[in-house]
């Protein structure tokens, strides 16, 4: 089980800066093919930009050609939470950091084996820690 991290919205805004706050706390989305980690190929861990919880490992990252970093599974079963999202006239599954409820992106059932899932994640919601 992940330890919960709670802060006021003002604390999140002050710590994250405007662009990350818009994505992580307000559910925004960065434009396709503009994110810092879309083309990242080094080994390492992708952590939540807001609370540093490990979310995805580089060995689960793949090129989905969607314009956002994509992974076929999270770093652990309890790293993320899923929520029904009916915004923008669509029905999707939103994924959030289980520790701090920061918006990460969405998961779709069109990914590669072994899971068949595509976690389509905003780079602004991530911090990358390269393997030493």
DSSP file (Angstrom, degrees, kcal/mol; ACC not computed):
  #  RESIDUE AA STRUCTURE BP1 BP2  ACC     N-H-->O    O-->H-N    N-H-->O    O-->H-N    TCO  KAPPA ALPHA  PHI   PSI    X-CA   Y-CA   Z-CA
    1    1 A X              0   0    0      0, 0.0     2,-0.3     0, 0.0    78,-0.1   0.000 360.0 360.0 360.0 136.9    0.0    0.0    0.0
    2    2 A X        -     0   0    0     76,-0.3     2,-0.3     1,-0.1    77,-0.0  -0.630 360.0-114.7 -84.2 137.5    1.3    3.5   -0.9
    3    3 A X        -     0   0    0     -2,-0.3     2,-0.2     1,-0.1    -1,-0.1  -0.568  35.4-120.0 -70.2 132.0    1.5    6.1    1.8
    4    4 A X        -     0   0    0     -2,-0.3     2,-0.5    96,-0.1    96,-0.2  -0.509  21.3-155.8 -76.5 140.1   -0.9    9.0    1.0
    5    5 A X        -     0   0    0     94,-3.3     2,-0.4    -2,-0.2    46,-0.0  -0.979  12.7-174.8-119.2 121.3    0.5   12.5    0.5
    6    6 A X        +     0   0    0     -2,-0.5     2,-0.3    95,-0.0    94,-0.1  -0.963  11.5 155.9-122.7 132.6   -1.9   15.4    1.2
    7    7 A X        -     0   0    0     -2,-0.4     2,-0.1    93,-0.1    -2,-0.0  -0.942  44.2 -95.9-143.1 163.2   -1.2   19.1    0.6
    8    8 A X     >  -     0   0    0     -2,-0.3     4,-2.3     1,-0.1     5,-0.2  -0.411  38.1-111.8 -74.9 160.6   -3.3   22.2    0.0
    9    9 A X  H  > S+     0   0    0      1,-0.2     4,-2.6     2,-0.2     5,-0.2   0.852 120.0  55.2 -62.2 -33.2   -3.8   23.3   -3.6
   10   10 A X  H  > S+     0   0    0      2,-0.2     4,-2.6     1,-0.2    -1,-0.2   0.902 106.4  50.1 -66.8 -39.6   -1.7   26.3   -2.9
   11   11 A X  H  > S+     0   0    0      2,-0.2     4,-2.3     1,-0.2     5,-0.2   0.924 111.8  48.3 -62.3 -43.7    1.2   24.1   -1.7
   12   12 A X  H  X S+     0   0    0     -4,-2.3     4,-2.8     2,-0.2     5,-0.3   0.941 112.2  49.1 -60.8 -46.7    0.9   22.0   -4.9
   13   13 A X  H  X S+     0   0    0     -4,-2.6     4,-1.8     1,-0.2    -2,-0.2   0.917 112.6  47.3 -59.8 -44.9    0.8   25.1   -7.0
   14   14 A X  H  < S+     0   0    0     -4,-2.6    -1,-0.2     1,-0.2    -2,-0.2   0.892 118.0  41.3 -64.4 -40.1    3.9   26.6   -5.3
   15   15 A X  H  < S+     0   0    0     -4,-2.3    -2,-0.2    -5,-0.2    -1,-0.2   0.854 120.5  39.9 -77.5 -36.2    5.9   23.3   -5.5
   16   16 A X  H  X S-     0   0    0     -4,-2.8     4,-0.5    -5,-0.2    -2,-0.2   0.761  97.2-134.2 -88.8 -26.1    4.9   22.3   -9.1
   17   17 A X  H  X  -     0   0    0     -4,-1.8     4,-2.2    -5,-0.3     5,-0.2  -0.085  39.3 -68.9  80.6 165.7    5.0   25.5  -11.0
   18   18 A X  H  > S+     0   0    0      2,-0.2     4,-2.4     1,-0.2     5,-0.2   0.898 128.2  47.4 -64.5 -46.9    2.2   26.5  -13.4
   19   19 A X  H  > S+     0   0    0      1,-0.2     4,-1.5     2,-0.2    -1,-0.2   0.937 117.8  41.2 -64.3 -47.1    2.7   24.0  -16.3
   20   20 A X  H  X S+     0   0    0     -4,-0.5     4,-3.2     1,-0.2     5,-0.4   0.875 112.8  55.4 -68.7 -35.8    3.0   20.9  -14.0
   21   21 A X  H  X>S+     0   0    0     -4,-2.2     4,-2.0     1,-0.2     5,-1.3   0.922 104.8  53.7 -61.0 -43.4    0.2   22.2  -11.8
   22   22 A X  H  <5S+     0   0    0     -4,-2.4     6,-2.5     3,-0.2     4,-0.2   0.890 119.4  33.7 -58.8 -41.1   -2.1   22.4  -14.8
   23   23 A X  H  X5S+     0   0    0     -4,-1.5     4,-1.1     4,-0.2    80,-0.2   0.962 124.7  38.8 -79.1 -55.9   -1.4   18.8  -15.7
   24   24 A X  H  <5S+     0   0    0     -4,-3.2    79,-3.2     1,-0.2    -3,-0.2   0.877 130.9  22.1 -68.1 -41.1   -1.0   17.1  -12.3
   25   25 A X  T  <5S+     0   0    0     -4,-2.0    -3,-0.2    -5,-0.4    -1,-0.2   0.734 130.5  38.4-103.0 -24.9   -3.6   18.9  -10.3
   26   26 A X  T  4<S-     0   0    0     -5,-1.3    -3,-0.2    -4,-0.2    -2,-0.2   0.404 104.6-114.8-109.4   2.1   -6.1   20.2  -12.9
   27   27 A X     <  +     0   0    0     -4,-1.1    -4,-0.2    -6,-0.2    -3,-0.1   0.732  57.6 159.6  76.5  22.5   -6.0   17.2  -15.3
   28   28 A X        -     0   0    0     -6,-2.5     2,-0.4    -7,-0.2    -1,-0.1  -0.122  30.7-137.1 -70.8 173.6   -4.5   19.0  -18.2
   29   29 A X        -     0   0    0     92,-0.0     2,-0.2    95,-0.0     3,-0.1  -1.000   8.4-132.3-135.6 134.2   -2.7   17.4  -21.1
   30   30 A X        -     0   0    0     -2,-0.4     3,-0.1     1,-0.1     5,-0.1  -0.509  42.6 -89.6 -78.6 155.8    0.5   18.5  -22.9
   31   31 A X    >   -     0   0    0     -2,-0.2     3,-1.5     1,-0.1     4,-0.4  -0.346  52.9 -91.8 -64.8 145.1    0.5   18.6  -26.7
   32   32 A X  T 3  S+     0   0    0      1,-0.2    36,-0.2     2,-0.1    35,-0.2  -0.234 107.6  13.1 -57.0 143.8    1.5   15.4  -28.4
   33   33 A X  T 3  S+     0   0    0     34,-2.4    -1,-0.2     1,-0.1    35,-0.1   0.599 105.8  91.4  65.2  15.7    5.2   15.0  -29.3
   34   34 A X    <   +     0   0    0     -3,-1.5    -2,-0.1    33,-0.4    -1,-0.1   0.553  55.0 111.2-111.0 -12.2    6.2   17.9  -27.1
   35   35 A X  S >  S-     0   0    0     32,-0.5     3,-1.1    -4,-0.4     4,-0.4  -0.343  70.1-127.7 -72.8 144.8    6.9   16.1  -23.8
   36   36 A X  T 3  S+     0   0    0      1,-0.2     3,-0.3     2,-0.1    -1,-0.1   0.783 106.1  42.0 -58.0 -32.7   10.4   15.7  -22.4
   37   37 A X  T >  S+     0   0    0      1,-0.2     3,-0.9     2,-0.1    -1,-0.2   0.378  80.8  99.4-104.0   4.7   10.2   11.9  -22.0
   38   38 A X  T <  S+     0   0    0     -3,-1.1    32,-0.2     1,-0.2    -1,-0.2   0.909  99.1  28.2 -56.3 -42.8    8.5   10.9  -25.2
   39   39 A X  T 3  S+     0   0    0     -4,-0.4    -1,-0.2    -3,-0.3     2,-0.2   0.248  88.2 133.3-103.8  12.0   11.8    9.9  -26.8
   40   40 A X    <   +     0   0    0     -3,-0.9    -3,-0.1     1,-0.1    -4,-0.0  -0.460  21.6 168.6 -66.5 129.0   13.7    9.0  -23.6
   41   41 A X        +     0   0    0     -2,-0.2    -1,-0.1     2,-0.1    -4,-0.0   0.408  34.4 112.4-123.2  -1.5   15.4    5.6  -24.1
   42   42 A X  S    S-     0   0    0      1,-0.1     2,-0.2    88,-0.0    -2,-0.0  -0.324  72.5-103.6 -72.0 157.2   17.8    5.4  -21.0
   43   43 A X  S    S+     0   0    0     88,-0.1    88,-2.9    16,-0.0     2,-0.3  -0.569  70.3  88.7 -76.6 143.5   17.2    2.8  -18.3
   44   44 A X  E     -A  130   0A   0     86,-0.3    14,-2.5    -2,-0.2     2,-0.4  -0.993  69.8 -60.8 163.2-163.2   15.7    4.1  -15.1
   45   45 A X  E     -AB 129  57A   0     84,-2.4    84,-3.1    -2,-0.3     2,-0.6  -0.943  29.1-145.2-120.2 135.1   12.6    4.9  -13.0
   46   46 A X  E     -AB 128  56A   0     10,-3.3     9,-2.8    -2,-0.4    10,-1.9  -0.905  27.0-170.1 -99.4 118.8    9.8    7.4  -13.9
   47   47 A X  E     -AB 127  54A   0     80,-3.6    80,-2.2    -2,-0.6     7,-0.2  -0.689  33.2 -88.8-108.0 159.0    8.6    9.0  -10.7
   48   48 A X  E  >  -A  126   0A   0      5,-2.5     4,-2.2    -2,-0.2    78,-0.3  -0.497  31.7-142.0 -62.9 129.5    5.6   11.2   -9.9
   49   49 A X  T  4 S+     0   0    0     76,-2.5    77,-0.2    -2,-0.2    -1,-0.2   0.774  98.2  47.1 -65.5 -26.0    6.6   14.8  -10.5
   50   50 A X  T  4 S+     0   0    0     75,-0.4    -1,-0.2     3,-0.1    76,-0.1   0.875 133.3   6.8 -85.6 -39.4    4.6   15.9   -7.5
   51   51 A X  T  4 S-     0   0    0      2,-0.1    -2,-0.2    51,-0.0    -1,-0.1   0.454  89.6-121.1-128.6  -2.3    5.5   13.3   -4.8
   52   52 A X     <  +     0   0    0     -4,-2.2     2,-0.2     1,-0.2    -3,-0.1   0.585  53.6 156.0  72.2  12.5    8.4   11.2   -6.3
   53   53 A X        -     0   0    0      1,-0.1    -5,-2.5    -6,-0.1     2,-0.3  -0.512  53.2-107.1 -65.2 134.6    6.5    7.9   -6.0
   54   54 A X  E     +B   47   0A   0     -7,-0.2    -7,-0.2    -2,-0.2    22,-0.1  -0.505  49.6 164.0 -64.5 125.9    7.9    5.3   -8.5
   55   55 A X  E     +     0   0A   0     -9,-2.8    20,-3.6     1,-0.4    21,-0.4   0.781  55.6  11.2-112.6 -43.8    5.3    4.9  -11.2
   56   56 A X  E     -B   46   0A   0    -10,-1.9   -10,-3.3    18,-0.3    -1,-0.4  -0.981  59.7-138.7-141.7 149.6    6.9    3.2  -14.2
   57   57 A X  E >   -B   45   0A   0     16,-0.4     3,-2.0    -2,-0.3     4,-0.2  -0.824  26.4-120.3-106.7 149.7   10.1    1.4  -15.1
   58   58 A X  G >  S+     0   0    0    -14,-2.5     3,-1.5    -2,-0.3   -13,-0.1   0.780 109.2  66.2 -60.8 -27.8   12.0    2.0  -18.3
   59   59 A X  G 3  S+     0   0    0      1,-0.3    -1,-0.3   -15,-0.3   -16,-0.0   0.607 101.1  50.5 -73.0  -7.6   11.7   -1.7  -19.2
   60   60 A X  G <  S+     0   0    0     -3,-2.0    12,-2.3    13,-0.1    13,-0.3   0.362  90.5 103.1-103.1   2.2    7.9   -1.3  -19.5
   61   61 A X  E <   +C   71   0B   0     -3,-1.5     2,-0.3    -4,-0.2    10,-0.3  -0.631  44.8 166.1 -86.8 142.4    8.3    1.8  -21.8
   62   62 A X  E     -C   70   0B   0      8,-2.3     2,-1.0    -2,-0.3     8,-0.7  -0.965  44.1 -97.4-149.1 164.6    7.7    1.5  -25.5
   63   63 A X        +     0   0    0     -2,-0.3     6,-0.1     1,-0.2   -24,-0.0  -0.750  38.1 170.5 -88.9 101.8    7.1    3.7  -28.6
   64   64 A X        -     0   0    0     -2,-1.0    -1,-0.2     4,-0.4     5,-0.1   0.552  42.0-131.2 -85.7  -8.9    3.3    3.8  -29.1
   65   65 A X  S    S+     0   0    0      3,-0.1    -2,-0.1    -3,-0.1     4,-0.1   0.727  76.6 118.0  61.1  23.6    3.7    6.5  -31.7
   66   66 A X  S    S-     0   0    0      2,-0.4     3,-0.1   -34,-0.0    -1,-0.1   0.652  86.7-111.5 -90.8 -18.2    0.9    8.4  -29.8
   67   67 A X  S    S+     0   0    0      1,-0.3   -34,-2.4   -35,-0.2   -32,-0.5   0.404  89.8  83.8 100.3  -1.7    3.1   11.4  -29.0
   68   68 A X  S    S-     0   0    0    -36,-0.2    -2,-0.4   -35,-0.1    -4,-0.4  -0.947  93.4 -88.5-128.9 151.7    3.2   10.7  -25.2
   69   69 A X  E     - D   0 121B   0     52,-0.7    52,-2.7    -2,-0.3     2,-0.4  -0.377  51.9-160.9 -55.9 134.8    5.5    8.4  -23.2
   70   70 A X  E     -CD  62 120B   0     -8,-0.7    -8,-2.3    50,-0.2     2,-0.3  -0.958  15.2-178.0-129.5 143.5    3.8    5.0  -23.1
   71   71 A X  E     -CD  61 119B   0     48,-1.4    48,-3.3    -2,-0.4   -10,-0.2  -0.960  25.8-144.8-136.5 149.8    4.2    2.0  -20.8
   72   72 A X  S    S+     0   0    0    -12,-2.3    45,-0.4    -2,-0.3     2,-0.3   0.547  85.8   9.0 -95.5  -6.6    2.6   -1.4  -20.7
   73   73 A X  S    S-     0   0    0    -13,-0.3   -16,-0.4   -16,-0.1    -1,-0.2  -0.959  76.2-109.2-163.6 152.8    2.5   -1.7  -16.9
   74   74 A X        -     0   0    0     -2,-0.3   -18,-0.3   -18,-0.1   -19,-0.1  -0.295  39.7-103.9 -76.0 168.7    3.1    0.4  -13.8
   75   75 A X  S    S+     0   0    0    -20,-3.6     2,-0.3   -29,-0.1   -19,-0.2   0.800 101.5   2.5 -64.2 -30.9    6.1   -0.1  -11.5
   76   76 A X  S >  S-     0   0    0    -21,-0.4     3,-1.3   -22,-0.1     4,-0.4  -0.969  77.2-106.1-151.4 163.8    3.9   -1.8   -8.9
   77   77 A X  T 3  S+     0   0    0     -2,-0.3     3,-0.2     1,-0.3    -2,-0.0   0.761 119.9  41.6 -64.3 -25.3    0.2   -2.9   -8.6
   78   78 A X  T 3  S+     0   0    0      1,-0.1   -76,-0.3     3,-0.0    -1,-0.3   0.250  86.6  94.5-108.3  13.6   -0.4   -0.1   -6.1
   79   79 A X  S <  S+     0   0    0     -3,-1.3    19,-2.4   -24,-0.1    20,-0.5   0.841  90.4  28.8 -72.9 -33.4    1.5    2.8   -7.8
   80   80 A X  E     -E   97   0B   0     -4,-0.4     2,-0.3    17,-0.3    17,-0.2  -0.848  65.2-145.9-127.4 160.7   -1.5    4.2   -9.7
   81   81 A X  E     -E   96   0B   0     15,-2.5    15,-2.5    -2,-0.3     2,-0.4  -0.921  17.0-137.3-121.7 153.3   -5.3    4.4   -9.3
   82   82 A X  E     -E   95   0B   0     -2,-0.3     2,-0.3    13,-0.2    13,-0.2  -0.884  19.9-178.9-115.4 143.8   -7.8    4.3  -12.2
   83   83 A X  E     -E   94   0B   0     11,-2.4    11,-2.9    -2,-0.4     2,-0.3  -0.997  33.4-107.7-142.5 141.4  -10.9    6.5  -12.6
   84   84 A X  E     -E   93   0B   0     -2,-0.3     2,-0.5     9,-0.2     9,-0.2  -0.533  35.1-164.7 -68.8 130.5  -13.7    6.7  -15.1
   85   85 A X  E     +E   92   0B   0      7,-3.0     7,-3.0    -2,-0.3    -1,-0.0  -0.974  21.1 169.4-123.9 116.5  -13.2    9.9  -17.2
   86   86 A X    >   +     0   0    0     -2,-0.5     3,-0.7     5,-0.2     5,-0.1   0.103  37.3 127.8-111.9  20.3  -16.2   11.1  -19.3
   87   87 A X  G >   +     0   0    0      1,-0.2     3,-1.7     2,-0.2    -2,-0.1  -0.311  63.5  25.0 -74.0 161.3  -14.7   14.5  -20.3
   88   88 A X  G 3  S-     0   0    0      1,-0.3    -1,-0.2     3,-0.0     3,-0.1   0.745 129.8 -67.9  58.8  28.8  -14.4   15.8  -23.9
   89   89 A X  G <  S+     0   0    0     -3,-0.7     2,-0.3     1,-0.2    -1,-0.3   0.695 111.3 105.6  69.7  19.3  -17.3   13.6  -25.0
   90   90 A X    <   -     0   0    0     -3,-1.7     2,-0.6    -4,-0.1    -1,-0.2  -0.852  66.5-133.1-125.5 161.1  -15.3   10.4  -24.5
   91   91 A X        +     0   0    0     -2,-0.3     2,-0.3    -5,-0.1    -5,-0.2  -0.970  44.8 149.9-114.0 115.0  -15.3    7.5  -22.0
   92   92 A X  E     -E   85   0B   0     -7,-3.0    -7,-3.0    -2,-0.6     2,-0.6  -0.821  48.4-109.8-135.4 172.5  -11.7    6.8  -20.9
   93   93 A X  E     -EF  84 107B   0     14,-0.6    14,-2.4    -2,-0.3    -9,-0.2  -0.933  31.5-153.9-111.0 110.6   -9.9    5.5  -17.9
   94   94 A X  E     -EF  83 106B   0    -11,-2.9   -11,-2.4    -2,-0.6     2,-0.4  -0.561   5.7-148.5 -78.7 143.8   -7.8    8.2  -16.2
   95   95 A X  E     +EF  82 105B   0     10,-2.3     9,-2.6    -2,-0.2    10,-1.4  -0.958  17.3 180.0-115.9 137.8   -4.7    7.2  -14.2
   96   96 A X  E     -EF  81 103B   0    -15,-2.5   -15,-2.5    -2,-0.4     2,-0.3  -0.900  40.0 -92.1-128.4 156.9   -3.5    9.1  -11.2
   97   97 A X  E  >  -E   80   0B   0      5,-2.3     4,-2.3    -2,-0.3   -17,-0.3  -0.565  32.8-144.0 -65.0 127.4   -0.7    8.7   -8.8
   98   98 A X  T  4 S+     0   0    0    -19,-2.4   -18,-0.2    -2,-0.3    -1,-0.2   0.756  95.1  52.4 -68.7 -23.5   -2.1    6.5   -5.9
   99   99 A X  T  4 S+     0   0    0    -20,-0.5   -94,-3.3   -95,-0.1    -1,-0.2   0.883 130.0   8.3 -81.1 -38.9    0.0    8.4   -3.4
  100  100 A X  T  4 S-     0   0    0    -96,-0.2    -2,-0.2     2,-0.1   -93,-0.1   0.410  91.5-119.4-127.4   1.3   -1.0   12.0   -4.2
  101  101 A X     <  +     0   0    0     -4,-2.3     2,-0.2     1,-0.2    -3,-0.1   0.708  53.1 161.7  66.3  21.9   -3.9   11.8   -6.7
  102  102 A X        -     0   0    0     -5,-0.2    -5,-2.3     1,-0.1    -1,-0.2  -0.554  45.5-111.4 -72.8 137.5   -1.9   13.7   -9.4
  103  103 A X  E     +F   96   0B   0    -79,-3.2    -7,-0.2    -2,-0.2   -77,-0.1  -0.503  40.5 170.4 -67.1 132.0   -3.3   13.3  -12.9
  104  104 A X  E     -     0   0B   0     -9,-2.6    18,-2.9     1,-0.3     2,-0.3   0.746  48.0 -92.3-109.7 -43.1   -0.9   11.2  -15.0
  105  105 A X  E     -FG  95 121B   0    -10,-1.4   -10,-2.3    16,-0.2    -1,-0.3  -0.922  51.6 -57.7 162.0-138.7   -2.8   10.5  -18.2
  106  106 A X  E     -FG  94 120B   0     14,-2.1    14,-3.0    -2,-0.3     2,-0.4  -0.943  30.0-134.2-140.2 158.7   -5.0    7.6  -19.4
  107  107 A X  E     -FG  93 119B   0    -14,-2.4   -14,-0.6    -2,-0.3     2,-0.3  -0.957  22.0-171.0-117.0 137.9   -4.8    3.9  -20.0
  108  108 A X  E     - G   0 118B   0     10,-2.0    10,-2.5    -2,-0.4     3,-0.4  -0.911  30.4-124.7-127.1 152.0   -6.1    2.2  -23.1
  109  109 A X  S    S+     0   0    0     -2,-0.3     8,-0.1     8,-0.2    10,-0.0  -0.072  90.9  85.6 -87.6  36.0   -6.6   -1.5  -24.1
  110  110 A X        +     0   0    0     -2,-0.3     7,-0.2     8,-0.1    -1,-0.2  -0.020  61.9 117.0-125.1  30.4   -4.5   -1.3  -27.2
  111  111 A X        -     0   0    0      5,-1.9     7,-0.2    -3,-0.4     3,-0.1  -0.263  65.5 -87.6 -92.8-179.4   -1.0   -1.9  -25.9
  112  112 A X    >>> -     0   0    0      5,-0.4     4,-2.8     1,-0.1     3,-0.6  -0.272  60.1 -51.1 -82.2 169.2    1.6   -4.6  -26.5
  113  113 A X  T 345S+     0   0    0      1,-0.3    -1,-0.1     2,-0.2   -41,-0.1  -0.387 107.2  42.9 -62.8 154.9    2.0   -8.0  -24.7
  114  114 A X  T 345S+     0   0    0     -3,-0.1    -1,-0.3   -42,-0.1   -41,-0.0  -0.995 135.0  13.3 -90.2  -8.7    2.2   -9.0  -22.0
  115  115 A X  T <45S-     0   0    0     -3,-0.6    -2,-0.2     2,-0.2     3,-0.1   0.754  79.8-138.1 -97.6 -25.9   -0.6   -6.8  -20.7
  116  116 A X  T  <5 +     0   0    0     -4,-2.8    -5,-1.9     1,-0.3     2,-0.3   0.632  63.8 124.7  73.7  13.2   -2.2   -5.4  -23.8
  117  117 A X      < -     0   0    0     -5,-0.5     2,-0.5   -45,-0.4    -5,-0.4  -0.775  49.5-157.6-109.3 151.8   -2.4   -2.0  -22.0
  118  118 A X  E     - G   0 108B   0    -10,-2.5   -10,-2.0    -2,-0.3     2,-0.9  -0.915   4.1-162.9-128.0 103.4   -1.1    1.4  -23.1
  119  119 A X  E     -DG  71 107B   0    -48,-3.3   -48,-1.4    -2,-0.5     2,-0.8  -0.791  11.6-161.8 -84.2 107.3   -0.5    3.8  -20.2
  120  120 A X  E     -DG  70 106B   0    -14,-3.0   -14,-2.1    -2,-0.9     2,-0.4  -0.839  17.6-174.9 -98.5 107.5   -0.3    7.1  -22.1
  121  121 A X  E     -DG  69 105B   0    -52,-2.7   -52,-0.7    -2,-0.8     2,-0.3  -0.840  27.5-120.7-119.9 139.2    1.4    9.5  -19.7
  122  122 A X    >   -     0   0    0    -18,-2.9     3,-1.4    -2,-0.4     4,-0.2  -0.591  17.0-140.9 -72.6 130.5    2.2   13.3  -19.7
  123  123 A X  G >  S+     0   0    0     -2,-0.3     3,-2.1     1,-0.3    -1,-0.1   0.854 101.1  64.9 -58.6 -35.0    5.9   14.0  -19.4
  124  124 A X  G 3  S+     0   0    0      1,-0.3    -1,-0.3  -105,-0.1  -100,-0.1   0.716  97.3  55.4 -63.8 -19.3    5.0   16.9  -17.1
  125  125 A X  G <  S+     0   0    0     -3,-1.4   -76,-2.5   -21,-0.2   -75,-0.4   0.435 105.0  70.1 -90.1   1.1    3.6   14.5  -14.6
  126  126 A X  E <   -A   48   0A   0     -3,-2.1     2,-0.4   -78,-0.3   -78,-0.2  -0.838  56.0-162.1-121.3 154.0    6.9   12.6  -14.4
  127  127 A X  E     -A   47   0A   0    -80,-2.2   -80,-3.6    -2,-0.3     2,-0.5  -0.994  24.1-140.8-124.7 134.1   10.5   12.9  -13.2
  128  128 A X  E     -A   46   0A   0     -2,-0.4     2,-0.6   -82,-0.2   -82,-0.2  -0.832  12.1-167.1-101.1 130.9   13.0   10.5  -14.7
  129  129 A X  E     -A   45   0A   0    -84,-3.1   -84,-2.4    -2,-0.5     3,-0.1  -0.922  20.3-141.5-114.4 103.2   15.7    9.0  -12.5
  130  130 A X  E     -A   44   0A   0     -2,-0.6   -86,-0.3   -86,-0.2     2,-0.2  -0.264  26.9 -99.2 -63.8 149.9   18.4    7.4  -14.8
  131  131 A X              0   0    0    -88,-2.9    -1,-0.1     1,-0.1   -88,-0.1  -0.490 360.0 360.0 -67.3 136.0   19.9    4.1  -13.7
  132  132 A X              0   0    0     -2,-0.2    -1,-0.1    -3,-0.1    -2,-0.1   0.493 360.0 360.0 -68.1 360.0   23.3    4.7  -12.1
